[in-house]
Amino acid sequence: MRTGWKQLDPLQRGLLIGLVLGVLPAVLARDPLWIAATLAAGAVTGNVVARRRKRARAKARATSTGAPVTRQQRRQDKVDQREFRLRAASSYQGRELLYRGADRSTALERVRAKVPGFADERYEAALSDAVAQLERLRRHSLERRAKNIAEARLQDVLNAVFALHYVNGRFGRQNIDDGIVLIHLHEVLGDLWSAEEIEAALARSATLIEDGMRYGWQPDQTGQHLDELATRHPGFNLPNLHAALAWGYQRNR
């Protein structure tokens, strides 16, 4: 009986209680309207309880997940989502404007079509902010690229080629998005070593990276993994072995 009662939803419980409470007055008063009245009261009570429980469960879920709870929070969440979409669309069109030949009016129209409903000056400001941020990122990428090349030129041919080949492979797509071409190994290292030496080092570097891709991160196994790579690929320094292994860990996580 107790199990069956627990299986009833609040509305069903309210109707049942209303029926029980209505039977006695109906018998005493010889008026079936008492049953109808108490059934209606039970239904209303059960509905109120059901809605309160639903809100309580929703609030508990929202508290545990960080989702908005109140109506004001939900409105603010919608505003935040629209702002995020506006920034994302502006960033994409900013790249089209800076690196792919789009004109500003076209970029603005595409942002407006993607995220409608903002004032014209908001679209202008969002695109300007995105372009400024992209230009800052590009300057940072160029500085990092120059530093990578300078540091590579101080190493032996094997480790120099690996360092730059690794940068091209792992970060090249982001650099291309920032309007920066891949590092041409023969152009930046050709005055130090012959084309044959660079190509031989490039082949060994590609083999090391491929070997590093076989590894997945395991607690307390990094040292063993590095020793295995060092044994199979002699001549590479520890930072480059670490880089090859980290790339494998990242790909296999």
BALOBA-1460 file (C-alpha; in Angstrom, 3 decimals):
// residues 253
<rec num="1" residu="m" x="0.000" y="0.000" z="0.000"/>
<rec num="2" residu="r" x="2.788" y="2.393" z="0.965"/>
<rec num="3" residu="t" x="4.653" y="1.565" z="-2.267"/>
<rec num="4" residu="g" x="1.533" y="2.179" z="-4.338"/>
<rec num="5" residu="w" x="0.960" y="5.538" z="-2.631"/>
<rec num="6" residu="k" x="4.542" y="6.639" z="-3.390"/>
<rec num="7" residu="q" x="4.046" y="5.800" z="-7.042"/>
<rec num="8" residu="l" x="1.156" y="8.271" z="-7.359"/>
<rec num="9" residu="d" x="1.958" y="11.772" z="-8.585"/>
<rec num="10" residu="p" x="0.791" y="14.774" z="-6.473"/>
<rec num="11" residu="l" x="-2.311" y="15.350" z="-8.620"/>
<rec num="12" residu="q" x="-3.444" y="11.742" z="-8.197"/>
<rec num="13" residu="r" x="-2.807" y="11.918" z="-4.462"/>
<rec num="14" residu="g" x="-4.848" y="15.117" z="-4.217"/>
<rec num="15" residu="l" x="-7.797" y="13.533" z="-6.049"/>
<rec num="16" residu="l" x="-7.676" y="10.461" z="-3.831"/>
<rec num="17" residu="i" x="-7.566" y="12.537" z="-0.642"/>
<rec num="18" residu="g" x="-10.419" y="14.687" z="-1.955"/>
<rec num="19" residu="l" x="-12.475" y="11.585" z="-2.697"/>
<rec num="20" residu="v" x="-11.904" y="10.147" z="0.791"/>
<rec num="21" residu="l" x="-12.697" y="13.455" z="2.495"/>
<rec num="22" residu="g" x="-15.796" y="13.972" z="0.370"/>
<rec num="23" residu="v" x="-17.407" y="10.604" z="0.983"/>
<rec num="24" residu="l" x="-18.303" y="11.167" z="4.656"/>
<rec num="25" residu="p" x="-19.890" y="14.651" z="4.212"/>
<rec num="26" residu="a" x="-21.732" y="13.376" z="1.150"/>
<rec num="27" residu="v" x="-23.188" y="10.426" z="3.113"/>
<rec num="28" residu="l" x="-24.159" y="12.588" z="6.079"/>
<rec num="29" residu="a" x="-25.625" y="15.377" z="3.987"/>
<rec num="30" residu="r" x="-26.970" y="13.011" z="1.323"/>
<rec num="31" residu="d" x="-25.516" y="15.394" z="-1.257"/>
<rec num="32" residu="p" x="-23.066" y="14.047" z="-3.900"/>
<rec num="33" residu="l" x="-21.932" y="17.607" z="-4.586"/>
<rec num="34" residu="w" x="-19.643" y="17.253" z="-1.556"/>
<rec num="35" residu="i" x="-17.637" y="14.605" z="-3.423"/>
<rec num="36" residu="a" x="-17.355" y="16.823" z="-6.485"/>
<rec num="37" residu="a" x="-16.288" y="19.799" z="-4.375"/>
<rec num="38" residu="t" x="-13.634" y="17.909" z="-2.447"/>
<rec num="39" residu="l" x="-12.370" y="16.252" z="-5.651"/>
<rec num="40" residu="a" x="-11.946" y="19.709" z="-7.190"/>
<rec num="41" residu="a" x="-10.182" y="20.985" z="-4.057"/>
<rec num="42" residu="g" x="-7.936" y="17.901" z="-4.070"/>
<rec num="43" residu="a" x="-7.106" y="18.404" z="-7.731"/>
<rec num="44" residu="v" x="-6.166" y="22.049" z="-7.140"/>
<rec num="45" residu="t" x="-4.028" y="21.138" z="-4.118"/>
<rec num="46" residu="g" x="-2.321" y="18.310" z="-5.978"/>
<rec num="47" residu="n" x="-1.607" y="20.580" z="-8.940"/>
<rec num="48" residu="v" x="-0.092" y="23.248" z="-6.681"/>
<rec num="49" residu="v" x="2.099" y="20.657" z="-4.932"/>
<rec num="50" residu="a" x="3.184" y="19.187" z="-8.266"/>
<rec num="51" residu="r" x="4.240" y="22.596" z="-9.598"/>
<rec num="52" residu="r" x="6.142" y="23.411" z="-6.418"/>
<rec num="53" residu="r" x="7.977" y="20.105" z="-6.545"/>
<rec num="54" residu="k" x="8.804" y="20.627" z="-10.209"/>
<rec num="55" residu="r" x="10.235" y="24.077" z="-9.442"/>
<rec num="56" residu="a" x="12.196" y="22.677" z="-6.503"/>
<rec num="57" residu="r" x="13.705" y="19.910" z="-8.642"/>
<rec num="58" residu="a" x="14.558" y="22.386" z="-11.394"/>
<rec num="59" residu="k" x="16.174" y="24.698" z="-8.860"/>
<rec num="60" residu="a" x="18.203" y="21.823" z="-7.408"/>
<rec num="61" residu="r" x="19.410" y="20.796" z="-10.885"/>
<rec num="62" residu="a" x="20.226" y="24.376" z="-11.765"/>
<rec num="63" residu="t" x="22.166" y="24.833" z="-8.525"/>
<rec num="64" residu="s" x="24.234" y="21.710" z="-9.164"/>
<rec num="65" residu="t" x="24.947" y="22.563" z="-12.828"/>
<rec num="66" residu="g" x="25.240" y="26.341" z="-12.543"/>
<rec num="67" residu="a" x="22.259" y="26.942" z="-14.846"/>
<rec num="68" residu="p" x="20.115" y="30.082" z="-14.365"/>
<rec num="69" residu="v" x="17.356" y="29.682" z="-11.780"/>
<rec num="70" residu="t" x="15.231" y="32.830" z="-11.591"/>
<rec num="71" residu="r" x="13.414" y="34.520" z="-14.461"/>
<rec num="72" residu="q" x="15.840" y="37.433" z="-14.274"/>
<rec num="73" residu="q" x="18.791" y="35.043" z="-14.421"/>
<rec num="74" residu="r" x="17.280" y="33.295" z="-17.430"/>
<rec num="75" residu="r" x="16.813" y="36.630" z="-19.196"/>
<rec num="76" residu="q" x="20.402" y="37.571" z="-18.421"/>
<rec num="77" residu="d" x="21.559" y="34.171" z="-19.686"/>
<rec num="78" residu="k" x="19.800" y="34.789" z="-23.008"/>
<rec num="79" residu="v" x="21.453" y="38.202" z="-23.248"/>
<rec num="80" residu="d" x="24.856" y="36.658" z="-22.507"/>
<rec num="81" residu="q" x="24.307" y="33.982" z="-25.146"/>
<rec num="82" residu="r" x="23.435" y="36.581" z="-27.764"/>
<rec num="83" residu="e" x="26.518" y="38.621" z="-26.841"/>
<rec num="84" residu="f" x="28.664" y="35.508" z="-27.166"/>
<rec num="85" residu="r" x="27.182" y="34.738" z="-30.594"/>
<rec num="86" residu="l" x="27.772" y="38.342" z="-31.645"/>
<rec num="87" residu="r" x="31.434" y="38.201" z="-30.595"/>
<rec num="88" residu="a" x="31.920" y="34.840" z="-32.307"/>
<rec num="89" residu="a" x="30.362" y="36.030" z="-35.567"/>
<rec num="90" residu="s" x="32.370" y="39.265" z="-35.424"/>
<rec num="91" residu="s" x="35.610" y="37.337" z="-34.876"/>
<rec num="92" residu="y" x="34.922" y="35.090" z="-37.862"/>
<rec num="93" residu="q" x="34.039" y="37.994" z="-40.119"/>
<rec num="94" residu="g" x="37.016" y="39.946" z="-38.783"/>
<rec num="95" residu="r" x="39.282" y="37.233" z="-40.188"/>
<rec num="96" residu="e" x="37.409" y="37.427" z="-43.483"/>
<rec num="97" residu="l" x="37.985" y="41.186" z="-43.469"/>
<rec num="98" residu="l" x="41.673" y="41.086" z="-42.529"/>
<rec num="99" residu="y" x="42.938" y="38.011" z="-44.348"/>
<rec num="100" residu="r" x="40.487" y="36.981" z="-47.074"/>
<rec num="101" residu="g" x="39.638" y="40.196" z="-48.856"/>
<rec num="102" residu="a" x="36.104" y="40.866" z="-47.581"/>
<rec num="103" residu="d" x="35.081" y="44.524" z="-47.313"/>
<rec num="104" residu="r" x="33.781" y="45.977" z="-44.065"/>
<rec num="105" residu="s" x="30.198" y="46.522" z="-45.207"/>
<rec num="106" residu="t" x="29.924" y="42.893" z="-46.324"/>
<rec num="107" residu="a" x="31.390" y="41.687" z="-43.020"/>
<rec num="108" residu="l" x="28.878" y="43.793" z="-41.076"/>
<rec num="109" residu="e" x="25.945" y="42.498" z="-43.099"/>
<rec num="110" residu="r" x="27.019" y="38.905" z="-42.469"/>
<rec num="111" residu="v" x="27.300" y="39.509" z="-38.724"/>
<rec num="112" residu="r" x="23.876" y="41.207" z="-38.723"/>
<rec num="113" residu="a" x="22.338" y="38.251" z="-40.589"/>
<rec num="114" residu="k" x="23.934" y="35.746" z="-38.217"/>
<rec num="115" residu="v" x="22.853" y="37.518" z="-35.020"/>
<rec num="116" residu="p" x="19.947" y="39.885" z="-35.764"/>
<rec num="117" residu="g" x="18.378" y="42.347" z="-33.366"/>
<rec num="118" residu="f" x="21.240" y="44.615" z="-32.241"/>
<rec num="119" residu="a" x="21.579" y="48.307" z="-32.972"/>
<rec num="120" residu="d" x="23.825" y="49.283" z="-35.894"/>
<rec num="121" residu="e" x="26.418" y="50.878" z="-33.621"/>
<rec num="122" residu="r" x="26.666" y="47.626" z="-31.623"/>
<rec num="123" residu="y" x="27.579" y="45.698" z="-34.769"/>
<rec num="124" residu="e" x="30.178" y="48.338" z="-35.641"/>
<rec num="125" residu="a" x="31.699" y="48.207" z="-32.180"/>
<rec num="126" residu="a" x="31.724" y="44.397" z="-32.065"/>
<rec num="127" residu="l" x="33.482" y="44.122" z="-35.436"/>
<rec num="128" residu="s" x="36.015" y="46.813" z="-34.500"/>
<rec num="129" residu="d" x="36.772" y="45.042" z="-31.220"/>
<rec num="130" residu="a" x="37.188" y="41.730" z="-33.038"/>
<rec num="131" residu="v" x="39.555" y="43.223" z="-35.614"/>
<rec num="132" residu="a" x="41.660" y="44.856" z="-32.892"/>
<rec num="133" residu="q" x="41.876" y="41.561" z="-30.985"/>
<rec num="134" residu="l" x="42.840" y="39.651" z="-34.140"/>
<rec num="135" residu="e" x="45.575" y="42.152" z="-34.900"/>
<rec num="136" residu="r" x="46.936" y="41.741" z="-31.363"/>
<rec num="137" residu="l" x="46.916" y="37.966" z="-31.761"/>
<rec num="138" residu="r" x="48.701" y="38.238" z="-35.091"/>
<rec num="139" residu="r" x="51.438" y="40.443" z="-33.611"/>
<rec num="140" residu="h" x="51.869" y="37.958" z="-30.774"/>
<rec num="141" residu="s" x="52.050" y="35.053" z="-33.242"/>
<rec num="142" residu="l" x="54.650" y="36.853" z="-35.339"/>
<rec num="143" residu="e" x="56.752" y="37.552" z="-32.262"/>
<rec num="144" residu="r" x="56.512" y="33.923" z="-31.171"/>
<rec num="145" residu="r" x="57.385" y="32.763" z="-34.703"/>
<rec num="146" residu="a" x="60.495" y="34.959" z="-34.788"/>
<rec num="147" residu="k" x="61.537" y="33.655" z="-31.353"/>
<rec num="148" residu="n" x="61.035" y="30.028" z="-32.469"/>
<rec num="149" residu="i" x="63.211" y="30.579" z="-35.549"/>
<rec num="150" residu="a" x="65.945" y="32.354" z="-33.592"/>
<rec num="151" residu="e" x="66.067" y="29.604" z="-30.968"/>
<rec num="152" residu="a" x="66.093" y="26.869" z="-33.611"/>
<rec num="153" residu="r" x="69.059" y="28.415" z="-35.393"/>
<rec num="154" residu="l" x="71.122" y="28.009" z="-32.215"/>
<rec num="155" residu="q" x="70.637" y="24.212" z="-32.208"/>
<rec num="156" residu="d" x="72.071" y="21.406" z="-34.315"/>
<rec num="157" residu="v" x="70.344" y="20.603" z="-37.583"/>
<rec num="158" residu="l" x="68.302" y="17.680" z="-36.208"/>
<rec num="159" residu="n" x="66.800" y="19.578" z="-33.283"/>
<rec num="160" residu="a" x="66.437" y="22.827" z="-35.234"/>
<rec num="161" residu="v" x="64.406" y="21.132" z="-37.942"/>
<rec num="162" residu="f" x="62.284" y="19.251" z="-35.428"/>
<rec num="163" residu="a" x="61.472" y="22.400" z="-33.446"/>
<rec num="164" residu="l" x="60.185" y="24.259" z="-36.494"/>
<rec num="165" residu="h" x="58.480" y="21.252" z="-38.062"/>
<rec num="166" residu="y" x="56.670" y="20.696" z="-34.758"/>
<rec num="167" residu="v" x="55.508" y="24.328" z="-34.666"/>
<rec num="168" residu="n" x="54.213" y="24.033" z="-38.235"/>
<rec num="169" residu="g" x="52.380" y="20.797" z="-37.518"/>
<rec num="170" residu="r" x="50.844" y="21.575" z="-34.177"/>
<rec num="171" residu="f" x="50.165" y="25.304" z="-34.440"/>
<rec num="172" residu="g" x="50.229" y="25.941" z="-38.177"/>
<rec num="173" residu="r" x="46.466" y="25.979" z="-38.631"/>
<rec num="174" residu="q" x="46.058" y="28.695" z="-36.000"/>
<rec num="175" residu="n" x="48.860" y="30.691" z="-37.600"/>
<rec num="176" residu="i" x="47.170" y="30.427" z="-41.002"/>
<rec num="177" residu="d" x="43.920" y="31.654" z="-39.404"/>
<rec num="178" residu="d" x="45.947" y="34.630" z="-38.134"/>
<rec num="179" residu="g" x="47.195" y="35.359" z="-41.657"/>
<rec num="180" residu="i" x="50.666" y="33.877" z="-41.096"/>
<rec num="181" residu="v" x="52.165" y="31.346" z="-43.501"/>
<rec num="182" residu="l" x="53.948" y="28.209" z="-42.341"/>
<rec num="183" residu="i" x="57.668" y="28.415" z="-41.606"/>
<rec num="184" residu="h" x="59.675" y="27.432" z="-44.698"/>
<rec num="185" residu="l" x="62.496" y="25.343" z="-43.295"/>
<rec num="186" residu="h" x="64.874" y="25.778" z="-46.229"/>
<rec num="187" residu="e" x="64.404" y="29.551" z="-46.195"/>
<rec num="188" residu="v" x="65.140" y="30.040" z="-42.500"/>
<rec num="189" residu="l" x="67.784" y="27.313" z="-42.100"/>
<rec num="190" residu="g" x="69.238" y="27.042" z="-45.589"/>
<rec num="191" residu="d" x="72.184" y="29.334" z="-44.822"/>
<rec num="192" residu="l" x="73.292" y="27.009" z="-42.013"/>
<rec num="193" residu="w" x="72.816" y="23.556" z="-43.498"/>
<rec num="194" residu="s" x="72.424" y="21.965" z="-46.912"/>
<rec num="195" residu="a" x="69.078" y="20.973" z="-48.383"/>
<rec num="196" residu="e" x="70.031" y="17.308" z="-47.978"/>
<rec num="197" residu="e" x="70.807" y="17.743" z="-44.280"/>
<rec num="198" residu="i" x="67.518" y="19.558" z="-43.694"/>
<rec num="199" residu="e" x="65.519" y="16.905" z="-45.557"/>
<rec num="200" residu="a" x="67.178" y="14.076" z="-43.630"/>
<rec num="201" residu="a" x="66.446" y="15.803" z="-40.332"/>
<rec num="202" residu="l" x="62.863" y="16.449" z="-41.465"/>
<rec num="203" residu="a" x="62.319" y="12.742" z="-42.182"/>
<rec num="204" residu="r" x="63.620" y="11.769" z="-38.732"/>
<rec num="205" residu="s" x="61.500" y="14.482" z="-37.102"/>
<rec num="206" residu="a" x="58.362" y="13.210" z="-38.801"/>
<rec num="207" residu="t" x="59.160" y="9.681" z="-37.607"/>
<rec num="208" residu="l" x="59.599" y="10.881" z="-34.006"/>
<rec num="209" residu="i" x="56.283" y="12.734" z="-34.083"/>
<rec num="210" residu="e" x="54.535" y="9.682" z="-35.520"/>
<rec num="211" residu="d" x="56.067" y="7.520" z="-32.801"/>
<rec num="212" residu="g" x="54.975" y="9.988" z="-30.118"/>
<rec num="213" residu="m" x="51.404" y="9.678" z="-31.359"/>
<rec num="214" residu="r" x="51.365" y="6.072" z="-30.123"/>
<rec num="215" residu="y" x="51.374" y="7.192" z="-26.510"/>
<rec num="216" residu="g" x="48.529" y="8.103" z="-24.223"/>
<rec num="217" residu="w" x="49.051" y="9.751" z="-20.870"/>
<rec num="218" residu="q" x="49.348" y="7.403" z="-17.900"/>
<rec num="219" residu="p" x="50.139" y="8.406" z="-14.316"/>
<rec num="220" residu="d" x="53.839" y="8.072" z="-13.471"/>
<rec num="221" residu="q" x="54.711" y="6.761" z="-16.948"/>
<rec num="222" residu="t" x="56.083" y="9.912" z="-18.580"/>
<rec num="223" residu="g" x="59.678" y="9.147" z="-17.646"/>
<rec num="224" residu="q" x="59.470" y="5.668" z="-19.109"/>
<rec num="225" residu="h" x="57.852" y="6.993" z="-22.289"/>
<rec num="226" residu="l" x="60.623" y="9.584" z="-22.705"/>
<rec num="227" residu="d" x="63.296" y="6.917" z="-22.205"/>
<rec num="228" residu="e" x="61.673" y="4.747" z="-24.869"/>
<rec num="229" residu="l" x="61.541" y="7.618" z="-27.366"/>
<rec num="230" residu="a" x="65.134" y="8.610" z="-26.600"/>
<rec num="231" residu="t" x="66.290" y="5.025" z="-27.218"/>
<rec num="232" residu="r" x="64.485" y="4.736" z="-30.551"/>
<rec num="233" residu="h" x="65.346" y="8.278" z="-31.699"/>
<rec num="234" residu="p" x="68.890" y="9.152" z="-30.587"/>
<rec num="235" residu="g" x="70.088" y="12.692" z="-31.103"/>
<rec num="236" residu="f" x="66.900" y="14.560" z="-30.189"/>
<rec num="237" residu="n" x="67.162" y="16.722" z="-27.095"/>
<rec num="238" residu="l" x="64.852" y="16.413" z="-24.095"/>
<rec num="239" residu="p" x="62.605" y="19.434" z="-24.915"/>
<rec num="240" residu="n" x="61.880" y="18.014" z="-28.372"/>
<rec num="241" residu="l" x="61.204" y="14.542" z="-26.982"/>
<rec num="242" residu="h" x="58.848" y="16.160" z="-24.486"/>
<rec num="243" residu="a" x="57.115" y="18.027" z="-27.326"/>
<rec num="244" residu="a" x="56.579" y="14.866" z="-29.374"/>
<rec num="245" residu="l" x="55.243" y="13.015" z="-26.341"/>
<rec num="246" residu="a" x="52.967" y="15.881" z="-25.262"/>
<rec num="247" residu="w" x="51.452" y="16.014" z="-28.743"/>
<rec num="248" residu="g" x="50.711" y="12.302" z="-28.535"/>
<rec num="249" residu="y" x="49.173" y="12.706" z="-25.096"/>
<rec num="250" residu="q" x="46.996" y="15.546" z="-26.373"/>
<rec num="251" residu="r" x="45.813" y="13.581" z="-29.409"/>
<rec num="252" residu="n" x="45.025" y="10.421" z="-27.414"/>
<rec num="253" residu="r" x="43.397" y="11.895" z="-24.307"/>
